[in-house]
Amino acid sequence: MGEDDFRHLERLVTELDCRGLHARVVRTHSGRTFVRVINPKATSLAENVTCRAQAAPSHRDWYYWWSWGEKMHTVEDPAGAATKVARVLAAVGE
């Protein structure tokens, strides 16, 4: 993982924190890095978000990815990605 990846993940953490979610960048011993997000009002609602590049025909675009491997959102808009995560982790009645 490079510094660009880490910077993108930290930007997402900042946006998630602004939405009242608990988020932190986790680095495993194997080198895997992701954002662990938890809804503090319903701690069973949690998600791990990764960041990686996807090769396009003429360049590489960076994206946030859901834990199940689906592309979520471009890293150029961490606020938009945080909104999606907040929506998925919202408890009933929030």
Secondary structure, 3 states (H helix, E strand, C coil): CCHHHHHHHHHHHHHHHHCCCEEEEEECCCCCEEEEEECCCCCCCEEEEEEEEEECCCCEEEEEECCCCCEEEECCCHHHHHHHHHHHCCCCCC
